């Protein structure tokens, strides 16, 4: 009985650039887009009498766009966002008390160059995570090193690293970031060990990188959040708030828009710091 081969042998002509020495050289240099398109664009340039510099510029632009797109996707993957959110998708009309101009100014990313932090403060469901991720996506597009963590997950991973003797290496890794996003701080209190780990992260990033932090907790209650330790809570707040932008969001929840908005003590807490 004759058996059929599961895979067919590729034809020598399967790769149209196989016998093109210039294309092979371009590929060796990593210029795959130029290798694939230079003939097509050369023919078009000849037909339209396009100047050589314009032809070359078109080729370079195509290669650069492909490389930037690939770099952007890689940076998004390394950031490990739970979902991709953009500023353009955010419904500012649903949160009329939110300072839209301040948020759009942050999207210019000058706060990263200035090593400033961004604190998004408000009750659950008002869009803090969306805005944090949207700013992170903007930073990835600007070729910045970004990482996203939920606060509890970050502390758990650092506790494991500490137990394995890898904490210094992990802190160095975090310290190389341009932007560290810490989401949902405040939903669970931290024990003494994790409170100290949180302080080490904030201290490592202080004036070297930026932190975007979302929280539902008033600043005056942070001692309870950090194992009842007023000293460490004060030290953390001191570093977070020294160079910062505070964005308070007081409005209805996107998840439960039918519920009445309660008076917001978080706004009062932010106002006192301002």
C-alpha positions in Angstrom: 0.0 0.0 0.0 1.3 3.4 -1.0 1.4 6.0 1.8 0.9 9.6 1.1 3.3 12.1 2.6 1.7 14.3 5.3 3.6 17.3 4.1 4.3 18.3 0.5 7.8 19.5 -0.5 7.7 23.3 -1.2 8.3 24.3 -4.7 11.6 26.0 -5.5 9.4 28.9 -6.8 7.3 29.2 -3.6 9.4 32.2 -2.5 9.2 34.8 -5.3 12.3 36.5 -3.8 14.4 33.3 -3.7 16.4 34.3 -6.9 16.6 38.0 -6.1 20.1 38.8 -4.8 19.1 42.3 -3.7 16.0 41.0 -1.8 18.2 38.4 -0.1 20.7 41.0 1.0 17.9 43.3 2.3 16.4 40.3 4.2 19.9 39.7 5.7 19.8 43.2 7.0 16.3 42.7 8.5 14.7 44.9 6.0 11.9 42.5 5.1 9.3 45.1 4.1 11.8 46.8 1.8 12.7 43.4 0.3 9.1 42.7 -0.5 8.1 46.1 -1.8 11.1 47.7 -3.5 10.3 46.3 -7.0 6.7 47.2 -6.9 7.4 50.8 -5.7 10.3 51.2 -8.2 7.9 50.3 -11.0 5.4 52.8 -9.7 8.0 55.5 -9.3 9.2 54.9 -12.9 5.7 55.1 -14.2 4.8 58.3 -12.2 8.3 59.8 -12.6 8.7 60.1 -8.8 12.0 61.5 -7.7 14.4 58.9 -6.3 14.5 60.5 -2.9 10.7 60.2 -2.6 10.8 56.5 -3.7 13.5 55.8 -1.1 11.5 57.7 1.5 8.4 55.7 0.8 10.4 52.5 1.3 11.9 53.6 4.5 8.6 54.8 5.9 7.0 51.4 5.1 9.8 49.6 6.9 9.7 52.0 9.9 5.9 51.7 10.2 6.1 47.9 10.3 8.8 48.0 12.9 7.0 50.5 15.1 3.8 48.5 14.8 5.7 45.4 15.8 7.4 47.2 18.7 4.1 48.6 19.9 2.5 45.1 20.0 5.5 43.7 21.8 5.4 46.5 24.4 1.6 45.9 25.0 2.3 42.2 25.5 5.1 42.9 28.0 2.9 45.4 29.9 0.3 42.6 30.5 -2.8 44.7 30.5 -5.9 42.7 31.4 -7.6 44.4 28.4 -6.7 47.2 25.9 -8.5 50.4 26.8 -8.0 53.7 25.0 -8.7 57.3 25.9 -10.8 57.7 22.8 -13.2 55.0 24.1 -13.7 56.8 27.5 -17.1 58.4 27.9 -16.3 61.7 29.6 -20.0 62.7 29.4 -20.8 60.0 31.8 -18.5 61.6 34.4 -19.2 65.3 34.1 -17.2 66.1 37.3 -14.0 64.6 35.9 -11.5 67.1 34.7 -11.3 66.0 31.1 -8.7 68.6 30.2 -6.4 67.4 32.9 -6.7 63.8 31.7 -6.0 64.8 28.1 -3.0 66.8 29.2 -1.7 63.6 30.9 -2.1 61.8 27.6 0.7 64.0 26.3 3.0 61.9 28.7 5.0 64.9 30.0 4.5 63.4 33.5 6.8 60.6 32.4 9.6 62.9 31.5 9.1 64.8 34.8 9.0 61.5 36.8 5.7 62.4 38.2 3.0 60.1 39.6 -0.7 60.0 38.7 -3.2 59.1 41.4 -6.7 58.2 40.2 -9.0 58.3 43.2 -12.7 57.4 43.4 -15.3 54.8 44.3 -15.6 51.5 42.4 -16.8 51.5 38.8 -16.1 55.1 37.8 -13.4 54.4 35.2 -10.1 54.6 37.1 -8.8 51.4 35.6 -9.8 52.4 32.1 -8.0 55.7 32.4 -4.9 54.0 33.9 -4.7 51.5 31.1 -5.4 54.1 28.4 -2.4 56.2 29.7 -0.3 53.0 29.8 -1.3 52.2 26.1 -0.2 55.8 25.2 3.1 55.2 26.9 3.6 51.9 25.0 3.0 53.7 21.7 5.7 56.2 22.8 8.1 53.3 23.2 8.2 53.5 27.0 8.7 50.5 29.3 5.4 49.8 31.0 4.0 47.2 33.4 0.5 46.8 34.8 -0.3 45.0 38.1 -3.2 44.7 40.4 -1.9 45.8 43.8 -2.6 42.4 45.4 -0.9 40.5 42.6 2.2 42.7 42.7 2.6 42.2 46.4 2.1 38.4 46.1 4.7 38.2 43.4 7.2 40.2 45.4 6.5 38.1 48.5 7.3 35.0 46.5 10.4 36.6 45.1 11.5 37.5 48.6 11.0 33.9 49.8 13.1 32.7 46.8 15.9 35.2 47.5 15.1 37.1 44.2 13.6 40.3 45.6 16.6 42.5 44.8 16.5 41.4 41.2 12.7 42.0 41.0 13.1 45.5 42.4 15.8 46.3 39.9 13.5 45.0 37.1 10.7 47.3 38.3 13.1 50.2 38.7 13.9 50.1 35.0 10.3 50.8 34.0 9.3 54.2 32.8 5.8 53.6 34.1 4.4 51.2 36.7 0.6 50.9 36.9 -0.7 49.7 40.3 -4.4 49.1 40.1 -7.1 48.6 42.8 -5.1 49.5 45.9 -7.4 49.5 48.9 -9.8 46.6 48.3 -7.8 44.5 50.8 -5.5 45.5 53.6 -1.8 44.5 53.4 0.0 42.7 56.2 3.2 44.0 57.6 5.5 42.2 55.2 3.5 43.3 52.1 3.3 46.9 53.5 7.1 46.9 53.6 7.3 45.5 50.1 5.0 48.2 48.8 7.2 50.9 50.4 10.2 49.4 48.7 8.5 49.5 45.3 7.5 53.2 45.7 10.9 54.1 47.1 12.6 52.3 44.1 10.5 54.3 41.6 10.7 57.6 43.4 12.1 60.3 41.1 13.4 57.6 38.7 10.1 56.5 37.1 6.4 57.2 37.3 3.6 55.3 39.0 -0.1 55.4 38.1 -2.1 54.3 41.1 -5.8 53.7 41.4 -7.4 53.6 44.8 -10.8 53.8 46.4 -9.4 54.7 49.8 -9.2 58.1 51.4 -5.5 59.0 52.1 -6.2 59.5 55.9 -7.2 55.8 56.1 -4.0 54.5 54.5 -2.5 53.5 57.9 -5.3 50.9 58.2 -4.5 49.7 54.6 -0.8 49.3 55.5 -1.1 47.0 58.5 -2.0 49.9 60.9 1.5 51.4 60.5 1.1 55.2 60.3 4.9 55.6 59.8 5.1 53.4 56.6 1.8 54.8 55.3 3.1 58.3 55.7 6.4 57.4 54.0 4.6 55.9 51.1 2.2 58.9 50.7 5.1 61.3 51.0 6.9 59.8 48.0 3.7 59.3 45.9 2.4 62.8 46.5 5.7 64.7 46.3 5.6 64.9 42.5 2.1 64.0 41.4 -1.1 64.7 39.5 -4.3 63.9 41.4 -7.4 63.0 39.5 -10.6 62.6 41.5 -13.6 60.9 39.9 -16.9 61.2 41.7 -19.8 60.0 39.6 -22.0 57.0 38.8 -20.6 53.5 38.3 -20.4 52.3 34.7 -21.4 48.9 36.0 -24.4 50.1 38.0 -25.5 53.5 36.4 -28.9 53.3 37.9 -27.7 53.7 41.5 -27.7 57.2 43.1 -24.2 58.7 43.6 -23.5 59.1 47.3 -21.7 62.1 48.8 -18.0 61.4 48.2 -15.5 61.8 51.1 -12.7 60.9 48.6 -13.2 64.3 46.9 -12.8 66.0 50.3 -9.7 64.0 50.9 -8.2 65.0 47.6 -9.2 68.6 48.0 -7.4 68.8 51.3 -4.1 67.7 49.6 -4.5 70.1 46.7 
